[in-house]
Each structure stands twice: as structure tokens, then as C-alpha cells.
Amino acid sequence: MSDVTDSTPADLDAALARASAELQFPSYYQACVRPLLRNPEGHWPRCCGGGCEPCAQTLIQVALRTLELMGTPRQAPLPD
């Protein structure tokens, strides 16, 4: 099971910043990704198809990449 709580806040910030840069995700939305990282194996939101900004799918992509960069990839399956 992934556990990002063992990492330092600086490590988390750096991984989130790198994932955001790689995926061209605006830094001002990074706070929207943090709840996913606090509970990496929990229930994550799904795209509603309503054109939200940022889209839940984008948040998930950034969170997944952040977890990969931290060496703690998500183990639980993503919602359908």
C-alpha cells in the first residue's frame, strides 16, 4: 500500500511541482491534488463530463504521476 506520509513535505512539494510541470498543470491548482495524495488508496473523484476546470481526470493524472515520482505508486484500482 502506498504511504506518502513517510515522505517530507519538501519531497511531496517537489514531486507535485515536477508532475505538474510535466503534465502542464497550472501550479495554482496543486492544492486540488493534495487530498488525493493524503489518501492515495482511497476513493478518488470521477470525471462528471461537465467540463469542470480542473477536470477530476486531470487531477488524477497529476496525483498518479506525483505518487510515481515519490516511489509510492497507487496500488488500489481507480474507479471506473
C-alpha positions as CSV (number, residue, x, y, z in Angstrom):
1,M,0.0,0.0,0.0
2,S,1.3,3.5,-0.8
3,D,2.1,5.7,2.0
4,V,3.2,9.2,1.2
5,T,3.0,10.2,4.9
6,D,6.6,8.8,5.3
7,S,7.9,11.5,3.0
8,T,8.9,15.0,3.9
9,P,6.7,17.9,2.9
10,A,9.6,19.2,0.8
11,D,9.7,15.9,-1.1
12,L,6.0,15.9,-1.7
13,D,6.1,19.5,-2.9
14,A,9.0,18.8,-5.2
15,A,7.2,15.7,-6.7
16,L,3.9,17.6,-7.1
17,A,5.7,20.5,-8.8
18,R,7.6,18.2,-11.2
19,A,4.4,16.2,-12.0
20,S,2.5,19.5,-12.6
21,A,5.3,20.8,-14.9
22,E,5.5,17.5,-16.8
23,L,1.7,17.5,-17.4
24,Q,1.4,21.3,-17.9
25,F,-0.9,21.5,-14.9
26,P,-1.1,25.1,-13.5
27,S,0.5,25.4,-10.1
28,Y,-2.5,27.3,-8.7
29,Y,-4.5,24.0,-8.9
30,Q,-2.0,21.9,-7.0
31,A,-4.0,22.3,-3.8
32,C,-6.7,20.3,-5.5
33,V,-4.4,17.4,-5.9
34,R,-3.2,17.2,-2.3
35,P,-6.3,15.5,-0.9
36,L,-5.7,12.6,-3.3
37,L,-2.1,12.3,-2.1
38,R,-3.1,12.3,1.5
39,N,-5.3,9.2,0.8
40,P,-3.6,7.6,-2.1
41,E,-5.5,4.3,-1.8
42,G,-8.9,5.8,-1.0
43,H,-11.8,6.8,-3.2
44,W,-10.9,9.4,-5.9
45,P,-13.4,11.5,-7.8
46,R,-14.5,10.7,-11.3
47,C,-14.9,12.9,-14.3
48,C,-18.5,14.1,-14.4
49,G,-18.4,15.1,-18.1
50,G,-19.5,18.6,-17.2
51,G,-16.4,20.5,-18.4
52,C,-15.1,21.3,-14.9
53,E,-11.8,23.1,-14.6
54,P,-9.7,21.3,-13.5
55,C,-11.3,18.0,-14.5
56,A,-11.1,15.2,-12.0
57,Q,-9.3,13.1,-14.6
58,T,-6.6,15.7,-14.8
59,L,-6.2,15.8,-11.0
60,I,-5.9,12.0,-11.0
61,Q,-3.2,12.1,-13.7
62,V,-1.2,14.6,-11.7
63,A,-1.7,12.6,-8.5
64,L,-0.7,9.4,-10.1
65,R,2.5,10.9,-11.6
66,T,3.3,12.5,-8.2
67,L,3.0,9.2,-6.5
68,E,5.2,7.5,-9.1
69,L,7.9,10.2,-8.7
70,M,7.8,9.6,-4.9
71,G,8.2,5.9,-5.4
72,T,4.8,5.1,-4.0
73,P,2.5,4.3,-6.9
74,R,-1.2,3.8,-6.3
75,Q,-2.0,0.1,-5.6
76,A,-5.8,0.2,-5.4
77,P,-7.6,0.2,-8.7
78,L,-9.0,3.5,-10.0
79,P,-12.8,3.9,-10.1
80,D,-14.4,3.1,-13.5
